[in-house]
Amino acid sequence: ADFGFSITLIDMTMVIRLLYLSLLANFFLLRPTTCFISPIYSRTAATTSGSSLPSQRWQITNMSSSSSSSQWNESPTSTSEEQTLAKSLSIWPLDTYNVNLLNEVRHKQYTNPNPPLPIYDLVVIGAGAGGLVSSRQAARRGAKSCMISAELAGGDCLNAGCVPSKALLRCAKLVREAKKIVVQDNEYGISVTNSGKTSDMNVSIDFPKIMERMRKLRAHIAPVDGHARGDSLGTQTFQGRGVFTSPSTIEVVEHGQQLGAESNPILHFRKAVIATGGRPFVPDNISGLKEAPYTTNLSLFNLQQLPKRMVVLGAGVVALEMAQAFASFGSEVTVLQRSRLLSRGDEEAAEAIKQTLEKEGVKFLSGVSVNEVTTIKEATNNDDLPLMSVSLSCAEHTEPISLDCECLLLALGRTANVDSLGLESAGVDFHPSKGILVNDFSQSVSNPDVYAVGDCVSDVFRLTHMSGEMAKVVVQNALFKGQWRLSSLVVPAVMYTDPEYATIGRIHVDENDNVVSPIENNEEVDVYKAELQHNDRAILDSSDKTSFVKILCKKGTGTIVGCTIVSSRAGEMINEVSLAMKHDISLEGVGRNIHSYPTLGEAVMGCGIQFINSRWETMN
C-alpha cells in the first residue's frame, strides 16, 4: 500500500497479509479536492447581456499565449540551477512527482505572450485559488483576461496547504485506525492469526513513503491549476512579478529582470484584481528565531525524515492538524499556546479537541512566552534534520524551561502579501500586514478599477473557498455591473483534526479572549445542542464520544446565526447549516427535513427537533 505504514506479524504469510489489508480497506476514505475548481470552472461560458464587454465573444485562438518551456529534470540529472530554483520555491525533492508538479505550475523556462493584447478587460496578479477563478471565469464569460503568476500556480492550497496537509492527515488517521485493531482482544473482533495462534503486531511507519504519496497525489491534482489548463479556457498566463506602474497599467517583471527592464511586458487594463495571497507570520521579537532553521507550512511538506521531536508555536488550525498528524506518525509533539486553543472559537469545542489530542500523545503548554531559539546543529544535507532548543516561560512551570526539537513549526497566522506591488502607484490603499482595503463589493476603497480577493484582503476569512467565492463576486461586479456583496456570503470553516471542528457565523471575543455572542451588537441567543454520544451511528462506529452539534439562534426565533460542530464528519455536516443560513431556512425547517438513518447528520436535525419540541402544543 502507498500509505507509508506496515503491520509486522511474526511469521505472517503473504496470504494473511493480503486478507488483513483487505479488512483495513473498510477504513479508507480518500477524497482529495481541488479547491472547489469543478463547480467554478463549469463548461458553460455565455456572457451576460447588457454588460460593458464586447458583444462578440473573444476567440480563444486569439488568446494563445504562444508560450514555450523546457521540462524540469529529476535528481540526480537535475542541474544545480534547477535545484536552487526548486528550493527557492519550497518544492523538494526533485523526484518524478515534484517534477510533474513543477512542469504544470511553474515552468522552468517560459516565454510570456508577446506581444500582449493592447488592453485587457481583466488582469489578475496572483495564481492561487482567487487568481485562478477570477481570470478563468472572466475568460469563459467572454472577457480578454490574463493572470500573472510569480511563483507556483495553485498557490498555498495546492502546494503547501489544503492538498498536501489532507494527504498527511489521511495517512495519520489510517495509522490510528490500524493501531485499534492490532491490540489483542480488541472490541472489533479482528485479529490476524498464524497457525491458529494470535500474535502481537506492530504498526510501522515509513515516513518517506507517506511523503511520497502526498507528492504523488498533489502532482495528480496539479494539472487543474496548471498553465495549460488556463490556456485551454482562454486566459493568458504570464510568469513574473506583477507591479502596478499607474492606476491602469501593470508591468510584468520577468524572472531574472529588474523593474523597468525594456523586455518586461506592460499590460493595460480596464479592471484589475489583486490575488497575491498571504505568507506565514514570523515574529521578529524572539531572539535567534530569524537565524534558526524553523519550519512553516511552506517547507513542512519537504521533510524526508520524521522528526523525533516537534515543537509547534501556535494553537490554531494548522498547528493542531499537523500536531495530531505527526504525533500519529510517532513524533514527540509539544504545542505552545499563548492563550487557549482556537482563541476565537467555541471554548467547549477547543477543550474536546485538546483532550483527544492529549490522549494521542500531544503535549500542551499554556501561557507561553518564547524567549529564545538556539540553533544547536544545522542540517548537513537535504535529507538531514537540524537541532534547535526553544527557551520559554509557561504557566505549567515556575522556572523557564528549554525544549529541544528537530522541527520547530511556526503556525502563528498569516500576513498579507502586499509588498512590492506598486500599490502606491495604483492609488490602492492597504494595511501593511492585514492587506488591501476593500468595500462590500470587494473593490478597492481608493481605486474603483482595482479589486482584491483572498488572503491579501483585509478583514476577510482566509480560506480557499472564500477566495474562490470572492473571485466570482469580483467577476460579476467588475465586468457585468453587478452588485454582489461580500456581506451576503455565509462562509463555513473547518479544521480537519480527528474529530473535525467546523464553524459558521460571526464569533466575537471580549478583551479577555472570551467568546461572546456570535451575532452583531451582542444580541442574545438561544442555544440548541445535540451530543453525538447518543447518536446511533456514532455508537455503532465507536466514535464521536465527545462530539456535539451546537446551533445558535436569534433569541426567541428560529433564525440561525451560528453553529459549531465537533465530529468526525463535521466538515460535511456544516454544509447543511450553511445552506439554511444562506437561504433563510429556520431551525424548525432543518428539524422537519428528513435525514437518513443512521447518520451523524441526524445530530443537526436533533437541534431542530429541540426547537420544535420547545414550541409543542400539549394537551391539558
N, C-alpha and C positions, 0 to 999 in steps of 0.2 A: 504494500500500500504506500501511497505517497504522503501520508500524514506525518511522518517523521517520528513514529514511535513503534516499538515492538514489544511483544509479550514473550518472555522467556519461560519455558517449561522444561524441566529435566526430562530428557529422552522423549520429547514430544515428537510424534510422527508428522510428516507433511500433511497427511490427510486430516489429522486432528486440527492442525493449524488452520487449514482452509475452512473447516467446519466452524471453528471458533470465530474466525474473521467474518464469516457469513452472518453469524449471530450479532456481531458488533455492527453490521451494516444497518440494523434497525435503528441505530442511534444517529446515523449520518443525516445531516441536513446542510447541504452546501448550496447556497443561492447567491452567488456574487452578483452585485448590481453595478450599474454603470451611471450612477449619479442621476437617475431619472432621465436618461437620454432617450429611451424608447418613446415615451409619450410626447416628449418635447420635439423630437425630430420626426413628426408624422409626415407621411408622404403626400399630404395634400398641401398645396402651396399657392392657393389663389390669393391675389391681392385684394384688399378691401376697397370697395367702391367709395369714391369721394375722397380718396387720400391725395396727398400732395405729391405722390410719386408719379412717374411717367405712366400713362395708361397702358403702354405696351410693355410686357414683361421683358426684362433684360435677358438675353440669351446666355446660357451657361457657357457656350462655346466662346463667347467674347470675354468671359471672365477667367479664362485659362491663365494660370499663374506662370506658365512656361518655366516651371522650376525644374532644377536638376539637382541630384545629390549623389554622393557616394555612400556606400554601406559602411557601417561600423564593423570592426573586426573583433573577434573574440580573443581573449587571452589564451595562449601566450603570444599569438601572432599580432595582437594589437600594438600600435606604436606608443611610445611614451607620451606623445601629444594626445592621443586618444585617451589614454589612462588618466592623464592630468585633467582633461576636459570632463570625463565621466565623473571623476571625484569632485570636481567643482560643481557638478550638477547633482551631487549626492546620489549617484547611481553606481553601485558597486556590488559584486564583482562584474567584470565584463564577460559573463558567460552567455550561453545561447539565448537565454530568456531576456536578460537585460539588453543584449544587442538587439533583439527583436523589438523590445520596448523603445529603445532609442531610435531605431530606424523608422518608427511610427511618429514619435512625438518630439524628436529633436534631431533633425538631420545633421550629420557631421559637416557636410558642405551643402550649401543651399543657395540657389540663385533666386533672388526675390523677383516678383513680377516687374518687368521692365519693358516699356515704361509703365508706371502706374496709371490708373484712369485719371482723366482731367479733374473729376470731382466724384466723391463717394457720397451716397446717401447716409451711410453709417460706417464709421471707423471705430474699431474696438481695440483698446490697449489691454492686453491680458488674454491668456488662453486657458484659464481654468473653467470651472462649470459656468460661471456667469458670462465669460467671454465667448465660449463655445456656443452657448444657447443663443445669445443675442446676435452674434454675427451670422450664424447659420439660419436661424429663424427669419432674420431680415432677408437673407438671400432667397429663401424658399417663398417668401411673400413678395418677391419681385424687386427688392432693393439691390443697388450696387453696394456691396458691403465687403469689408476686409477685416482681418484680425491680425494683430501684431503679437507674436509670441517671443518673449525674451528668453525663456528658459525651457521648461517642459510643458508641452500641451497636455491638458488634463489637470494641470495644477496639483495642489496638495491632495485632492481627493483621490485621483488615480495613483499618484506616485508616492505619496508619503502620508496618506490619511485614511479615508474610508476603506479603500480597496485592500491595501496590504494589512491594515490592522485587523480587518474582519477575517482575513485568511489565517492570521495567527490565532485569533480568538476561536475559530472553528477547531483548530488542532488542540488548543488548550482545553476546550470543552470535551473533546473526544478522550483526551488523557484522563480527565476527571471521571468520565463515564466508565472507562476501562478499569480504573482503579476500584470502582464499586464492585465489579464482578470478579476480580481476581482474588478477593477475600474469600477464604473458605467459609462455607455455611452462610453465604450472603442471602439476603431476602429474595433475590430474584430466582434462586434455584438453578443458576447457571454455573457450571464448572467444566473444566477440561480434564479428562482422565487419561491415564496411560496404564494399560493392562488392568483396568478396573480400579486403579488407585488414584485418589485426588492428590495432586502435588502442589506445592507452593509455587506461585507465579510472581513475576515482577514485570512492571511496565517500564520499559527502557525508552529513553528519549534520544532521538537522533536530530539534534538541533539543526545542523546544516541541511538535512533533508526537509525539515519544516520550512526553513527559509527558502530553499529551492522551490518547494511547492508554491509558496507565496509569489515568488518571481515568475513562475510559470503561469499562474492564474492572472497576475497583473498584466503580463505580456499578451495573454489571450484577450483581455478586455481592451487593451490599448488601441486597436485599430478604430474603435468608435470615436476616439478623441484625436486620431491622427490627422496629419496634413492632407493625406489623400482623400479621406472622408470629407473634409471641408471642401476640397476642390470639386468633388462629385456633387455636392449640394449647391455649388455656385458661388462660394465665397472665396476670396483670395486670402492667402496666408503669407505674411511677411515674417521672417525671422530677424530679430533685433530688438532693440530697446526703443519704445515709443516715447517721444518727448514733444510736448507742445511748444511750438515756436511763436504762436499767435493764438487768438481766440478761435481761429478757424483752420489752422494748419498743424500737422504733426510730422516731425522728422523721425524716420526710422534709422536709428544709429546701428548700423550693421556690425556684426561681431568682428572685433579687431579694429574698428574705426572709432574716431572721436566725433563728438557732436560738432556739426558744421562741416564735416568732410564732404567734398563735392560729390562723391559717389552715393551718399546717403539719399534714399528716396524721400521726397516731400509729398505728403498726402494732404489734399484739400478735402474738407468735409462739410456737409450740411449739418449733420449731427454726429456727436462722438460719445462713446461710452468708456468710462474708466472701470476696468475689472481686474485690477492688479493684485487682488487678494491681500493676504497678510503673511506674517512670519512669526515664529515663536519669540515670545518676550524673554529677554535675557537681562536680569537685573545687573546694574553697574555698581551696586553698593556692597558686594560681597568680595572680600579680599581674595585674590587668587583665582576667582572663577573664570574671568576672561582668558586667562592663560592655561586653564585646565582643559583636558580633552573630554569635556562634557558631551552629552548626547541630547538631541532634541528629536522630535518626530521626523525631521529631515534626514537624519543619519541613523536612526534606530534600526531601520529595515535593511541596513547594510551589514549588520552583525553576522559574523560567520561562526563565532563561538558563543556558547551560552555563558553569560557572566555568573560567577559563583555568587556574587553579592550585587544587588541593585539597590541604589537609593533614589527614591523618586521625590523630587521637590515640587510640591503642588498636590492638590486633592480634588481636582476636577475630573472631567470626563476622560481625557487622555491618560491622566495619572492613574485612575482606578482601573480602566480597561487593561492597560499594559501591566500594572501591578499584579492583577489576577492572572493574566496570561503567563508572565514569566515565573510567578510562583508555581503555577501548574507545571511548567517545564522543569522546575527544580531549583530556580534561583532563590536565594535568601533575600526577600524584598522588604524594605522599610520605607514607608510613606511618611514624609514630613509635611505636616499641615499647620498652617499658621492659626487658623480658626477651626471650625468644624468642617466635615466633608460637605461638598455641594452647598457652599455657604449661602447661595441664593435659591436653593431648592427646598423641598419638603424635608423637615428635620427627621420625621419618622422614617421616611424612605432612606435617608442617609444612614441612620442608625441600623436599619435592617441590612443594608448592603455592607456596612462596616463589619457587622457580626459575621456575615457569610465569609467575607474575605479573611477575617481573623481565624476562622475555623480552618481555612485553607492555607494558613501559614503566613499571611501578610501581617507585618507589624506596623503599628501606627504610633507616631509621636505627635502630640498636640502642643499648641502654643509655641511652635518652633521659631527660633531666630537663628539663622545660619550666620556664623561669624567669619569663617574662612574655609577655603578649599585648597588643599595642598596636593600637588601632583608628586606622587612618590616615584612612579615609573611611567614613562611613555611607552606606547605600543612599539614594538621593534619592527613589525611588518604589517601588511594589510590585514592579515588574519589574526593578529595578536590583540590582546586586550591591555589597556593601561591599568594603573592602580592609583587610586586617589583616596584622600582622607578628608572627611567633612566634619568640621568642628562646629558645634551648635549648643544652644541652650534650649531647654524644653520644660514643659510642665511636669513631666514624669520624673525628672532628675533635678536635685537641688544644685548639683555642680555641672559645669559644662562637660560635654562628652564628645567623643570622636567616633565616627563610623567609617570604616574602610570599605571601599567598593571598587569593582571593576567597571561598573556602569553607573554614571550619575545622570539620570534622566530629568531634564528641565521640562516641566509641564505647568507653566505659570500663566497660561493665556497667550493672546496674540496681539501683535502690533500691526496696524495698517501699513501697507506698502504705498507710501505717498511721496517718498524721497525721489529726487532727480527726475521728476516727470514734467518739469516746466509748468507747474500749475499756476505759478505767478504770471507767466506769460499768457496763459489762457484766461486769466481772471477768475480762477476757480478757488473758492475759499475752502480751507481744510484745517483740521486739527492734526498736529504732527504725529500723534500716536493713535487717536481714535479714528481719523480718516476724513473722507470727503463729506462736506456738509451738504445735505440734500433736503428738498421739500417732500411733501407727501406723494409726489409723482415720480420720485427717485431722480429728480432734476437738480442740478447744481443751483444753490441759492443765489449765485452771483453770475453765472453764465448760462442762460436758458438753452443754449445749443449743446450743452455738455450734460451727460447723465452719468450715474455711477451705480454699480451693483456689487453685492457680495461683501467679502471681508474688509475691503478697503473703504467701506462706508461707515460713517459714524452712527452709533446707536441703533444698529440692527442686529438680528440674530446671525451669528457667524456659523452658518450651516450650509452644506452643499445644496440642499433643496430650497433653502431661502435664496441662494444666489440664482438658481435656475428660475425661480418664480419672479424674482426682481427683474431678470432679463426679459421675461415675457411682458412684464409691466412696461419696461423701457421701450421695447419694440413697438408696442401698441401706442404709447404716448408720444414717442419721438417721431415716428413715421406715419402714424394714422390719426393724429389729433385726438388720441384717447384721453380719458380722464381716470384711468385706473389708479387706485390709491394704495400705498403701502399699508396704511392703517386698516385696510379691509382684509389683509391677509391674516389667516389663522395658521400659525406655524407650530407644529409639534416638534419636540426634540427628544432624542433617545440616546441613552448611554448603554452600550452593549456588553455590560458585565453580565454575569450569570448569578442571580436574576438580573434582567434588564430593568432599567429605570427610564420611564417615559413621562413626559410632562407637556402640558399645553396650558396657555393662559398667562396672564400677567402675574408675576410674582414680585412683591415689593418686600424690602427689608428695612428695618429701622437702623438707627445709628449703632446698634449693638449687633448687627447682622442677624437679628431675629426675624423670622418670616411673619409678615402681617398680611392683611387682606390682599388677595390676588387680583382685585379689580380696582378701577380708578377711584380716587377720592376716599379710599379706605372704607368703602361701604361694607356693611355687614353681610355675611354669607351663611348659608346653611350647608352643612357637610354631610354627605351620604357616603358610607364606607362599606365595602364588601370584602371580607377576608377570604383568601383562597384556601385556607386550611379546611374550609367547609365545602370547597368545590370538588365535585366527584372526579373530574378529570385530573385535578392536582393530586387527589388521594390515590388514584389508580396509577399515576406516573411516579408516585413517591417524590413529588417535587413541590415547590412553592409553599412550603410550610410557614414561611414568614411573609408571604406576599399579600398584596391587597390592591384594591381599586378605590380611589377616593375622588369623588366628583363634588365640586363646589358650585352652588347655585346662588344667584342673587337672592337676598333674604326674602322669604315668603313667596318665591316664584320658582318655576321650573327652568328658568333661563340659566344655562350652563356658562360659567365664567372661567372655569379652570378644572384641571384634572391631573392627578398623579397616579401612576400605575407602577407597581413593583411586581414583576412577574417574569418567568422565563420567556414569555411571548409578549411582553409589554409593547414592543415596537410595532407589532401587528395590531394589538388591541386598541392602541391610542387613536388609530385612524378612524374608528367609528365615532369617537368623541369629537375628533376634528371635523368630520363631516357634519355632525349635529350642530356644532358651534357655527360653522361657516354658513349653514342654511337655516339657522334659527329653529332647529328642531329641539323641542323641550325635553327635559329629562323624562317626563312622562312618555313622550314619543319613543325614546330609547327603550324604556321599560316595556312598552307594548309591542316592540319589534321582536318577532320570534327568533330565537337563537338556537342553533343546532346543539344537540345534547350528545355526548358530554364534551364540552369545550371550556377552555379557560375564559373565553369571551363572555360566558354567562355571568361572570362577575360584574361586567359593565351593565348588563341587564339587571343584575341584582340591585345596583344602586338606583336604577329607575323604578324597580318594584318597591323599594323602600319609600321613594317619593310618592308612588301611587297609594301604598298602604297607609301612609300618614294622612291621606285625604279620603279614605274609605268612608262610605256611608255605613252605619251599623244599625241594627235593629234594637230598639229599646226593650 
